[in-house]
Amino acid sequence: MKRNYNQPFITILIVIIFSLNGTIVNPNTFSQELTKGIETKGGSLVLLEEYTATWCQVCAEIEPDVKELASIHNERVALIALHPADGVDDIGNYASSKRISALFNGSVTSTPTFLLDGKIASKGAPLMSQLNIKILQSQSKKSNFTEIYFSVKRVNESLNFKIEMDSNYEGIVNIMILENKVTSNNYIGDLEKFDNVLKEMISMNLSNNEMIAGTSDWAFEINNSSEKRLINATYKISGDMNVDNLGFLASHEIIEGDEISVKG
């Protein structure tokens, strides 16, 4: 899918994240809350994505500053770390590789690279003050967003997701699973455990109800009525995923021509 970064990338974004950003759940009760079911609704968060790598020295050096900046904005920003599946970064995976390919249209870019709502904000290590200004500018454009209901519940060894949105919307809906404290055996610098790591993702095309990205561990169903569109998705938990350290994100991306447009 071709992207033109001179054009706007607008997103509807809501997040349920433990110990990251978005709707915060007490870490001491996260497992119990996840079993009971966690729900939220919104759409005005700014998505801050960092293309990074375990072997990137600069990324390791600025990581504390990036996390501090995200924490300052608290529930207004969702931070995601995208690691390449390059055979060197042992955190890289299918979900990150698909997201990286979609964001950069298959082209090669340097680490670190930061994106705000899908648009490149900085290549290389940015001054945090400048990145902060760009975050504030992105937030100021979020006044006219669309509200989405989003919930997740653990049932045995599966995660069940539910999204409810207006039936008039087309485009792509993503569900992303993030993980904290992911251990790397091939890292540079002082970092050994990595946070905000994109571990799993499903992308669904609302026009034809087909899956664009996702493994066989995902299943989904889309039901439409005259007013609402209901999406039910299930993820079969894999063996290497620490459920106690997860975060969940839903986004709605609208296709306009050959580019992705995120509204929210």
C-alpha positions in Angstrom: 0.0 0.0 0.0 1.6 3.3 -1.1 1.9 6.1 1.4 2.4 9.8 0.8 3.8 11.5 3.9 2.9 15.0 2.5 -0.7 14.0 3.1 -2.4 13.8 6.5 -2.4 10.6 8.5 -5.3 10.8 10.9 -6.2 8.1 13.5 -9.0 7.1 15.8 -7.2 5.6 18.7 -8.1 4.1 22.0 -5.9 2.2 24.4 -6.1 -0.1 27.4 -2.6 -0.3 28.7 -1.1 -1.6 32.0 1.9 0.4 33.1 2.2 2.3 29.8 -0.2 5.0 28.6 -3.9 5.2 28.0 -6.5 3.7 30.4 -4.2 2.7 33.3 -5.0 -0.4 35.3 -3.5 -1.0 38.7 -0.6 -3.5 38.1 -1.5 -5.3 41.4 -4.9 -6.2 40.1 -4.3 -6.4 36.4 -4.7 -10.1 36.0 -7.9 -10.1 38.0 -9.3 -7.2 36.0 -8.4 -8.8 32.7 -10.3 -12.0 33.7 -13.3 -9.9 34.7 -13.0 -7.7 31.5 -11.6 -4.2 31.0 -13.4 -1.7 28.8 -13.0 1.9 27.7 -14.1 4.3 25.0 -12.5 7.3 23.4 -10.6 8.2 20.2 -8.4 11.3 21.0 -5.1 9.7 22.0 -2.0 10.5 20.0 -0.1 7.5 18.7 3.7 7.8 19.2 5.5 5.0 17.5 9.2 4.5 17.7 11.1 2.4 15.1 13.9 1.1 17.3 16.2 -1.9 17.8 18.0 -3.8 20.5 21.3 -3.2 18.7 20.7 0.6 18.4 23.1 2.4 20.8 21.4 5.8 20.3 17.9 4.2 21.0 19.2 2.8 24.3 20.6 6.2 25.3 17.4 8.2 24.7 15.0 5.5 25.9 14.6 7.0 29.5 13.9 10.4 28.0 11.3 9.0 25.6 9.5 7.1 28.4 9.6 10.2 30.6 8.1 12.3 27.8 5.3 9.8 27.2 4.6 9.7 31.0 4.3 13.5 31.1 1.4 13.3 28.6 0.0 10.3 30.5 -3.4 9.2 29.1 -3.1 11.5 26.0 -0.3 9.6 24.3 0.2 5.9 23.5 3.8 4.8 23.0 4.7 1.8 20.9 8.1 0.3 20.2 8.5 -1.3 16.7 11.4 -3.7 16.4 12.6 -5.0 13.0 12.5 -8.8 12.3 16.0 -8.5 10.8 17.5 -11.7 12.3 19.6 -9.6 14.7 17.0 -7.9 16.9 15.7 -10.9 18.8 12.6 -9.0 19.9 11.5 -8.3 16.3 8.4 -10.3 15.2 5.7 -10.6 12.5 3.4 -7.9 14.0 6.2 -5.3 14.2 7.5 -6.1 10.7 4.0 -5.7 9.2 3.4 -2.4 11.0 6.9 -1.1 10.0 6.2 -2.1 6.3 2.8 -0.3 6.4 4.2 2.9 8.0 7.2 3.2 5.8 5.7 1.7 2.6 8.3 -1.0 2.5 11.2 1.4 2.4 14.3 1.2 4.6 14.7 3.9 7.3 17.2 4.5 10.2 16.8 3.9 13.9 15.5 5.6 15.8 12.6 7.1 13.8 9.6 8.6 15.5 6.1 8.8 14.1 3.0 10.7 15.4 -0.3 9.4 14.2 1.6 7.6 11.4 3.5 10.7 10.1 7.2 10.8 10.5 8.1 13.4 13.3 11.8 12.8 13.6 14.6 10.7 12.1 17.5 10.1 14.5 17.6 11.1 18.1 15.3 14.1 18.6 15.5 16.9 21.1 12.8 15.9 23.6 11.6 19.5 23.7 11.0 19.5 19.9 9.3 16.1 20.1 7.1 17.5 22.9 6.0 20.4 20.7 5.1 18.1 17.9 3.0 15.9 20.3 1.2 19.0 21.5 0.5 20.0 17.9 -0.9 16.6 17.2 -3.1 16.7 20.3 -4.5 20.1 19.2 -5.7 18.5 15.9 -7.7 15.9 17.8 -10.7 18.0 18.7 -13.0 16.3 16.2 -12.6 12.6 16.8 -14.9 9.7 16.6 -15.6 7.7 19.8 -15.1 3.9 19.8 -16.0 1.4 22.5 -13.1 -1.1 23.1 -12.9 -4.0 25.6 -10.7 -7.0 26.3 -11.3 -10.1 28.5 -9.2 -13.1 29.2 -11.0 -16.5 28.9 -8.8 -19.4 29.7 -5.9 -19.1 27.2 -7.5 -16.6 24.9 -8.0 -12.9 24.8 -11.4 -11.8 23.6 -11.7 -8.3 22.1 -14.8 -6.3 21.3 -15.0 -3.0 19.3 -18.2 -1.1 18.7 -18.2 1.9 16.3 -20.5 3.7 13.9 -21.5 1.6 10.9 -20.8 4.4 8.5 -17.0 4.1 8.9 -14.9 2.2 6.4 -11.2 1.6 6.3 -9.0 -0.6 8.6 -9.3 -1.5 12.2 -6.2 -2.7 14.1 -6.0 -4.4 17.4 -2.4 -4.4 18.9 -1.0 -6.3 21.8 1.9 -4.7 23.6 4.3 -6.2 26.2 6.5 -4.7 28.9 9.7 -6.1 30.3 10.6 -8.1 27.2 14.0 -9.6 27.6 16.6 -9.4 24.9 19.8 -11.6 24.7 21.3 -9.4 22.0 21.3 -5.8 23.2 23.6 -2.8 23.2 23.9 -0.4 26.1 22.3 -0.6 29.5 18.9 -2.0 28.3 18.2 -5.6 28.8 14.4 -5.5 29.1 12.3 -3.5 26.7 8.9 -1.9 27.2 6.0 -1.0 24.9 7.0 -3.7 22.5 4.4 -4.5 19.7 4.0 -8.3 20.1 0.8 -9.2 18.2 -1.5 -7.4 15.8 -4.6 -8.0 13.6 -5.7 -5.7 10.9 -9.2 -6.0 9.4 -10.6 -4.4 6.3 -14.1 -3.1 7.0 -15.0 -2.9 3.4 -14.8 -6.6 2.7 -14.5 -8.0 6.2 -11.1 -9.6 5.4 -8.0 -9.9 7.5 -5.1 -7.8 6.1 -2.5 -8.8 8.7 -2.5 -11.4 11.5 -1.4 -14.9 12.3 -3.5 -18.1 12.6 -3.7 -17.4 16.3 -6.4 -14.7 15.5 -10.0 -15.2 14.7 -12.6 -12.4 14.1 -16.1 -11.6 13.1 -17.7 -8.3 11.9 -21.4 -7.7 12.3 -23.2 -4.6 10.9 -26.5 -3.1 11.8 -28.1 0.1 10.5 -26.3 2.2 13.2 -23.4 0.2 14.7 -20.6 -2.1 13.6 -19.6 -4.7 16.1 -16.2 -6.4 15.8 -15.4 -9.5 17.9 -11.8 -10.8 17.8 -10.1 -13.6 19.7 -6.3 -14.2 20.1 -4.9 -17.5 21.3 -2.2 -16.6 23.9 1.2 -17.9 22.8 3.7 -19.5 25.2 6.3 -16.7 25.3 3.8 -13.9 26.1 3.7 -12.7 29.7 0.0 -11.8 30.2 0.7 -9.9 33.4 2.7 -7.3 31.4 0.4 -6.6 28.5 -1.2 -3.5 27.0 -3.9 -3.3 24.3 -4.6 -0.8 21.6 -7.3 -0.3 19.0 -7.0 2.1 16.0 -9.2 2.9 13.0 -7.4 3.9 9.9 -9.2 5.3 6.9 -7.9 4.7 3.3 -8.1 7.7 1.0 -6.7 7.0 -2.4 -3.3 5.2 -1.9 -2.7 6.6 1.6 -3.8 5.8 5.1 -5.7 8.6 6.9 -6.2 8.4 10.6 -9.1 10.3 12.1 -9.3 11.3 15.7 
